[in-house]
Amino acid sequence: MRAVDVPARLATMVCPTMDEPHAVSGPALSARRIAIISTAGLAPAGDRLFSLGGADYRVIDTEDQRPIQMTHISTNFDRSGFAADLNVVFPLQRLHEQAERGQIGSVARYH
């Protein structure tokens, strides 16, 4: 599908309706600790790489000073956004800004 065709297709897409919420209620977002979960193949530099088709994960400790590397490799995947700004795939800085404004309770140490 071409990018120009996406808006028209979305406008005609039928979305499911749900009779009742499928999530549980909890404290306000301003009282919650937030962690990032990503499928971008991120890991601290020097950590083991993700293998093709792997279903494992890496923990990113925000107190670890090593740079974050992306091990997701595909000829169809443009990594230039990640290279320019880590927040594109790992918006840790944006979360800290939200915590400072009181929009979220806090930012988790581990992601």
Secondary structure, 3 states (H helix, E strand, C coil): CCHHHHHHHHHHCCCCCCCCCCCCCCCCHHHCEECCCCCCCEEECCCCCCCCCCCCCCCCECCCCCCEEECCCCCCCCCHHHHHCHHHCCCHHHHHHHHHCCCCCEECCEC
